[in-house]
Amino acid sequence: MALIDCLSTTEALAAIFSDDGVLRAMLEFEAALARGAAAAGAIPDFAARTISEAASGKGFDTAAIAAAARAGATPAIPLVKALRDRVQAIDAPSAAYVHLGATSQDVTDTALVLLLKEARAPIAADQQRLDRALRRLSERHASTTMIGRTLLLPATPITFGLKVAGWSSAIARSWRRLDDAWERSLVIQLGGAAGTLAALGEKAPGVVEGTARELGLRPAPPWHTDRDRLGAVVTACGLHVAALGKAARDVSLLMQAEVREAAEQGGGSSTMPQKRNPSGCALVLAAATRLPGLVSSYLTAMVQEHERALGGIQAEWPIVSAAVQATGAAVAALAGVVEGLDVDPDRMRFNFELTGGAVFAERAAMLLAPAIGRDRAQQLVVGAVAQSRESAVPFAVALRDAARAEPAIPAGLLDDLDVPERYLGESERIRIRLLAETDE
């Protein structure tokens, strides 16, 4: 894993998208093409065996292939030349059948799809960890009351379980979109020079079917300038990381010293021993910062010319690689955050008191309105809020004092005004419904 990329990927994904991983995927395509062509009767069996043997060996110079790629604007040209030279050394007649009927973009596109196929499993495993951790956290804190915050300021009571269920539901929905896009992207690219498969003649359908089968991909018509499947993956990555980022943002805000309601295990500071930094959240939010730009770049690159693109296709590999790796890094980081999250219900309760009870103003107005009318109720509540702020008297006390002058207000109506559990509305039903969405 490169130092410059270490915060934007995972070890598993870095290995998949490494030089060796990319080279392996391109060679896998060439070997599968040979075997598929042989099965369709387009090339001799001995040639397919020789090409597969040469493609499975080590010793290809990735640095030389990368350097030579600039001359032809694709790594496929020097890769195919290196493979043909190796086949020539093993069995000269077989060299004529290397890369038969394919074009450079068939190699690079299918290799990219193979990398996506391989990357799917480790990200899905971390997503399952995250889903389980979110559900456990929500269930554990189904009745833990806390201040709901709107526009960053205290609003009305909610439960922490409801907040977590909201994270869980959005993350599950965005994952389903991504997983569906991922599945749809797993198709072979094999079209030849202009997407007609003319070089393979009547054997073309069999070669496509056989090569796809060898690679564990679905056959499809050539899609050299139809980039919507990969575009759907990249944009779905953007949506998923945004959902992950929302949860990370909330956790980091709850972790602030002035709030202290929840905290990830975090990391330390190089100079300040007292600090417990939200490092996992930082990784998620870094990915959420990068993804919109990557999505925009990919959508821009999708507008491609005629049957083969100039520039657009050359832009794609680093965009897709970065988007997928950033997504995987964000999923893994948030899973770790949620699994190790410390929640402080006592601090949540204490923070109600820090508001002086003003978070119950809406409830007070709703309780009083049937007895004295909406306008008079609002006047009493606004006055009590002002009195509470000026004299440091709890809001509930100030309102009860004011209510004594209103004979229409029933006795005891405001007795439990500042009990959070009495003003949670449909919180629990909504929480359960949100969690149910994660199972759909």
C-alpha positions in Angstrom: 0.0 0.0 0.0 1.4 3.4 -1.0 1.9 6.0 1.7 0.1 8.6 -0.3 -3.0 6.4 -0.7 -2.9 4.7 2.7 -5.9 6.7 4.1 -8.1 6.2 1.0 -8.1 2.4 0.6 -7.8 -0.9 2.6 -5.1 -3.5 2.4 -7.3 -5.9 0.4 -8.4 -3.2 -2.1 -4.9 -1.8 -2.5 -3.7 -5.3 -3.4 -6.5 -5.8 -5.9 -5.8 -2.5 -7.7 -2.1 -2.8 -7.4 0.1 -3.1 -10.5 0.3 -6.9 -10.0 -3.5 -7.0 -9.6 -4.2 -5.1 -12.8 -1.6 -7.0 -14.8 -3.1 -10.3 -13.6 -6.6 -9.2 -14.7 -5.4 -8.3 -18.2 -3.6 -11.5 -18.5 -6.6 -13.4 -17.2 -8.7 -11.9 -20.1 -6.1 -12.9 -22.7 -6.0 -16.5 -21.4 -9.8 -16.7 -21.2 -10.1 -15.3 -24.7 -7.8 -18.0 -26.0 -9.6 -20.8 -24.2 -13.0 -19.4 -25.3 -11.8 -19.1 -28.9 -10.6 -22.7 -28.8 -13.8 -23.9 -27.4 -15.7 -22.2 -30.3 -13.3 -23.7 -32.8 -11.7 -20.3 -33.7 -8.1 -21.3 -32.8 -6.4 -24.6 -32.2 -6.5 -26.2 -28.7 -2.7 -26.3 -28.5 -2.5 -22.5 -29.0 -5.0 -21.9 -26.2 -2.9 -24.1 -23.9 0.3 -22.3 -24.7 -1.3 -18.8 -24.4 -2.8 -19.8 -21.0 0.5 -21.1 -19.8 2.4 -18.0 -20.9 -0.3 -15.7 -19.3 -0.2 -17.5 -16.0 3.5 -17.1 -15.5 5.4 -14.4 -13.6 8.1 -12.1 -14.9 6.1 -9.5 -16.8 7.7 -6.1 -16.3 4.9 -3.9 -15.1 7.1 -0.8 -15.0 8.1 -1.3 -18.7 4.5 -1.9 -19.7 3.4 1.3 -17.9 6.2 3.3 -19.5 5.4 1.9 -23.0 1.6 2.5 -22.5 2.0 6.3 -23.0 3.0 5.8 -26.6 -0.3 4.1 -27.5 -2.5 5.7 -24.7 -3.2 2.2 -23.4 -1.3 -0.5 -21.4 -3.0 -3.2 -23.5 -0.6 -2.7 -26.5 2.7 -3.4 -24.6 1.0 -6.1 -22.6 -0.1 -8.0 -25.7 3.3 -7.6 -27.2 5.0 -8.9 -24.1 2.6 -11.9 -24.0 3.1 -12.6 -27.7 6.9 -12.6 -27.2 6.5 -15.0 -24.4 4.2 -17.3 -26.4 6.6 -17.1 -29.3 9.4 -18.4 -27.1 7.3 -21.3 -25.9 5.7 -22.3 -29.2 6.1 -20.1 -32.2 2.9 -21.1 -34.1 0.8 -20.3 -31.1 1.9 -16.6 -31.2 -0.3 -15.9 -34.1 -3.4 -16.5 -32.0 -2.6 -14.2 -29.1 -5.3 -11.5 -28.7 -7.2 -12.8 -31.8 -10.3 -10.8 -32.7 -9.9 -8.4 -29.7 -9.0 -4.8 -29.5 -7.0 -2.9 -26.8 -10.1 -1.6 -25.0 -11.5 -5.1 -24.8 -8.5 -5.9 -22.6 -8.7 -2.9 -20.4 -12.4 -2.8 -20.0 -12.7 -6.4 -19.1 -9.8 -6.2 -16.8 -11.5 -3.3 -15.0 -14.7 -5.4 -14.6 -12.6 -8.3 -13.2 -11.1 -5.9 -10.7 -14.6 -4.7 -9.7 -15.7 -8.4 -9.4 -12.8 -9.1 -7.0 -13.3 -5.9 -5.0 -16.9 -6.6 -4.3 -16.4 -9.3 -1.7 -14.2 -7.5 0.8 -16.4 -4.4 0.7 -19.5 -6.5 1.1 -18.0 -8.2 4.1 -17.3 -4.9 5.8 -20.8 -3.7 4.9 -22.2 -6.8 6.6 -20.2 -5.9 9.7 -21.5 -2.4 9.6 -25.1 -3.5 9.2 -24.9 -5.8 12.2 -23.1 -3.2 14.4 -25.7 -0.5 13.6 -28.6 -2.8 14.4 -27.1 -3.9 17.7 -26.4 -0.3 18.6 -29.9 0.8 17.8 -31.5 -2.0 19.7 -29.3 -1.4 22.7 -30.3 2.3 22.9 -33.9 2.0 21.8 -35.0 3.8 25.0 -31.9 6.1 25.6 -33.3 9.6 25.3 -31.2 12.5 24.0 -31.7 15.9 22.6 -32.7 16.0 18.9 -30.8 18.8 17.2 -32.0 20.9 14.2 -29.8 23.5 12.5 -27.1 22.3 15.1 -29.2 23.6 18.0 -31.3 21.7 20.6 -34.8 20.9 19.4 -37.0 18.2 21.0 -36.3 14.8 22.6 -35.5 11.7 20.5 -33.8 8.4 21.3 -30.3 7.5 20.3 -31.7 4.2 19.0 -33.8 6.3 16.5 -30.8 8.3 15.4 -28.8 5.1 14.7 -31.7 3.5 12.9 -31.8 6.5 10.6 -28.1 6.0 9.8 -28.7 2.3 9.3 -31.7 2.7 6.9 -30.0 5.2 4.6 -26.8 3.2 4.5 -28.7 0.0 3.8 -30.7 1.6 0.9 -27.6 3.1 -0.6 -25.8 -0.2 -0.4 -28.6 -2.0 -2.2 -28.3 0.5 -5.0 -24.5 0.0 -5.2 -24.7 -3.8 -5.0 -27.3 -3.9 -7.8 -25.2 -1.6 -9.9 -22.2 -3.7 -9.2 -24.0 -6.9 -10.3 -25.1 -5.2 -13.5 -21.6 -4.2 -14.3 -20.1 -7.7 -14.4 -20.3 -8.2 -18.1 -17.5 -9.0 -20.6 -16.2 -6.4 -23.1 -15.4 -8.1 -26.4 -16.1 -6.2 -29.6 -13.0 -6.0 -31.7 -11.9 -2.9 -33.6 -15.2 -1.1 -34.0 -17.5 -3.3 -31.9 -18.6 -5.6 -34.7 -16.5 -8.7 -33.9 -15.8 -8.9 -37.7 -12.4 -10.5 -37.2 -13.9 -13.5 -35.6 -16.4 -14.2 -38.4 -19.1 -16.7 -37.7 -17.3 -18.0 -34.6 -17.8 -14.6 -32.8 -20.9 -15.5 -30.7 -19.3 -18.7 -29.5 -16.0 -16.9 -28.6 -17.9 -14.2 -26.6 -19.9 -16.8 -24.7 -16.9 -19.0 -24.0 -14.7 -16.2 -22.9 -17.4 -14.8 -20.6 -17.9 -18.2 -19.1 -14.2 -18.6 -18.5 -14.1 -15.3 -16.6 -17.3 -15.8 -14.6 -18.9 -12.8 -16.3 -22.1 -12.4 -18.4 -21.8 -12.0 -22.1 -23.0 -8.7 -23.5 -23.0 -6.7 -26.8 -19.9 -4.5 -27.1 -20.1 -1.3 -25.0 -17.0 0.6 -25.9 -18.7 4.0 -25.7 -21.7 3.0 -23.6 -20.4 3.6 -20.1 -23.6 3.6 -18.1 -23.0 0.4 -16.2 -19.7 1.6 -14.8 -21.2 5.1 -14.4 -23.9 3.6 -12.2 -21.3 1.9 -10.0 -19.4 5.2 -9.5 -22.5 7.3 -8.8 -23.8 4.6 -6.4 -20.4 4.7 -4.7 -21.0 8.5 -4.3 -24.4 8.0 -2.8 -23.2 5.3 -0.4 -20.3 7.2 0.9 -22.5 10.2 1.4 -24.8 8.1 3.6 -21.7 6.8 5.5 -20.5 10.4 5.8 -23.7 11.5 7.4 -23.3 9.0 10.2 -19.6 9.9 10.7 -20.4 13.6 10.8 -23.0 12.9 13.6 -20.6 10.8 15.6 -17.8 13.4 15.3 -20.2 16.1 16.5 -21.5 14.0 19.4 -17.8 13.4 20.3 -17.0 17.1 20.8 -16.0 18.0 24.4 -18.9 20.4 24.7 -21.4 17.5 23.9 -19.6 14.3 24.9 -22.6 12.0 24.3 -20.8 9.4 22.2 -17.2 8.6 21.2 -15.4 6.3 18.9 -12.3 4.5 20.1 -10.4 7.0 18.0 -6.7 7.8 17.8 -4.3 9.9 19.8 -2.5 13.1 19.1 1.3 13.4 18.3 1.6 16.3 20.9 -1.6 16.4 23.1 -2.0 13.3 25.3 -5.5 14.3 26.4 -6.9 14.1 22.9 -9.0 11.2 21.6 -9.5 12.1 18.0 -12.4 10.8 15.8 -9.9 9.2 13.4 -12.3 6.7 12.0 -14.8 9.4 11.2 -12.1 11.4 9.6 -11.4 8.5 7.1 -15.1 8.3 6.2 -15.5 12.1 5.8 -12.3 12.2 3.7 -13.9 9.7 1.3 -17.1 11.7 1.3 -15.1 14.8 0.4 -13.5 13.0 -2.6 -16.4 11.1 -4.1 -18.4 14.0 -5.5 -15.5 15.1 -7.6 -14.9 11.5 -8.8 -18.5 11.1 -9.7 -18.5 14.4 -11.6 -15.3 13.4 -13.5 -16.7 10.0 -14.5 -20.0 11.5 -15.7 -18.0 14.0 -17.8 -15.9 11.2 -19.2 -19.1 9.3 -20.3 -19.8 11.6 -23.2 -17.7 9.7 -25.7 -17.3 9.9 -29.5 -18.6 7.5 -32.1 -17.4 3.8 -31.6 -14.3 4.5 -29.6 -13.5 7.4 -27.3 -10.6 9.9 -27.4 -9.6 10.8 -23.8 -12.7 9.7 -22.0 -11.8 6.1 -21.8 -8.2 7.0 -20.8 -9.6 9.0 -17.9 -11.7 6.1 -16.4 -9.3 3.6 -14.8 -8.0 6.0 -12.1 -11.5 7.4 -11.4 -13.1 4.0 -11.0 -10.2 2.7 -8.9 -10.2 5.7 -6.6 -14.0 5.6 -6.2 -14.2 2.0 -5.3 -11.2 2.1 -3.0 -12.5 5.2 -1.2 -15.9 3.5 -0.8 -14.2 0.4 0.7 -12.1 2.5 3.0 -15.2 4.4 4.2 -17.2 1.3 4.9 -14.4 -0.4 6.8 -13.7 2.7 8.8 -17.4 3.3 9.8 -17.8 -0.4 10.7 -14.9 0.0 13.2 -16.3 3.3 14.5 -19.8 1.8 15.2 -18.4 -1.5 16.6 -16.4 0.4 19.2 -18.7 3.3 19.9 -19.0 4.4 23.5 -22.4 5.9 24.3 -22.9 8.0 27.5 -26.7 8.1 28.4 -25.9 10.0 31.6 -24.3 12.8 29.6 -27.3 12.8 27.2 -29.5 13.3 30.2 -27.3 16.0 31.6 -27.4 17.9 28.3 -31.2 18.2 28.7 -30.5 20.1 31.9 -28.0 22.4 30.2 -30.8 23.8 28.0 -32.7 24.8 31.1 -35.6 22.7 29.9 -36.2 25.0 26.9 -36.3 21.9 24.6 -39.7 21.2 26.1 -41.2 24.5 24.9 -43.0 22.9 22.0 -44.5 20.3 24.3 -45.7 23.0 26.7 -47.4 24.9 23.9 -49.2 21.7 22.7 -50.4 20.9 26.2 -51.6 24.4 27.0 -53.4 25.2 23.7 -56.5 23.2 24.3 -57.1 24.9 27.6 -56.3 28.6 26.8 -56.0 28.7 23.0 -52.9 28.6 20.8 -52.0 32.3 20.9 -52.2 32.6 24.7 -50.3 29.4 25.1 -47.5 30.7 22.8 -47.4 33.9 24.9 -47.0 32.0 28.1 -44.3 29.7 26.7 -42.3 32.6 25.1 -42.5 34.5 28.4 -41.4 31.4 30.4 -38.4 30.8 28.1 -37.3 34.4 28.5 -37.7 34.2 32.3 -35.7 31.0 32.4 -32.8 32.6 30.4 -32.8 35.8 32.4 -33.0 34.3 35.9 -31.5 30.8 35.4 -34.8 29.3 36.6 -35.7 26.0 34.8 -38.2 26.5 32.1 -40.7 24.1 33.6 -40.6 26.0 36.9 -41.0 29.4 35.2 -44.0 28.1 33.1 -45.7 26.6 36.1 -45.4 29.9 38.0 -47.0 31.7 35.0 -49.7 29.1 34.6 -51.0 29.8 38.1 -52.6 33.0 36.7 -54.6 31.1 34.2 -57.5 29.4 35.9 -58.5 27.5 32.7 -55.3 25.4 32.9 -56.1 22.1 34.6 -54.1 21.3 37.8 -51.2 19.0 37.3 -51.2 19.5 33.5 -47.5 20.6 33.5 -46.3 18.2 36.3 -44.2 16.0 34.0 -43.4 18.6 31.4 -39.7 18.1 31.5 -39.7 14.2 31.3 -38.2 13.4 27.9 -39.8 10.0 27.7 -43.3 11.7 27.6 -42.6 13.5 24.4 -41.0 11.0 22.1 -44.0 10.7 19.8 -43.7 7.8 17.3 -40.0 7.4 17.9 -40.0 3.7 18.6 -42.4 2.7 15.8 -40.3 4.8 13.4 -37.1 3.2 14.7 -38.5 -0.3 14.1 -39.7 0.6 10.7 -36.3 2.1 9.7 -34.5 -1.1 10.9 -37.0 -3.2 8.9 -35.9 -1.3 5.8 -32.4 -2.7 6.3 -33.8 -6.2 5.8 -35.6 -5.5 2.6 
